[in-house]
Every structure is written in structure tokens, then in C-alpha cells.
């Protein structure tokens, strides 16, 4: 099964969890959006369990949250294209 296409253009900034849900092909009120709100509430053990079932979503959230550390001194959110490139390059894309 392939992931749903992003509802945002690749050059759009990912500034919130709602934007992240749209980038992953969902909406903030969809299951994907609710899952993205749940991920940061989990302790490390439960986050690892979520990652077993939803690897792409957990990887996207963690990449999005860690973006300032790997983008250097630029003060801007990642674009959809940047985020998905990192997530999919690391093998978290669906087969």
C-alpha cells in the first residue's frame, strides 16, 4: 500500500501538527492528525510501540520536531518536500 499524497504542495512550510498531518496525506481531524497529537504524549516505551505500528508517522513527527537541529542556523520550518525526503530516504516510506 502506498502512502496518500500530500494535501500540501512540496514547497509549503510545515508549521504545525495540522500541516504535518496534511503533508502525510491526512487532516488534523483524521486518524493521522489524532495520532500525531498522541505521539508526543507517549513515554519512550509507548512511542516505540507506536513506531512499530505507524513507523512513517512517528518518523515524520520526530524528524519535524528535530528539524532545527539538522538544518543549521536557519530559523524556518521545514517544507513538505524536505520533510518527506528525509522520512522516505531513511526507509520509513510504505512499500
Secondary structure, DSSP 4 states (H G I P E B T S, - for coil): -PPPPPSS-TTSB--SHHHHHHHTT--TTSHHHHHHHHHTTS-HHHHHHHHHH-HHHHHHHHHHHHHHHHSTT--SPPBHHHHHHHHHHTT-S--
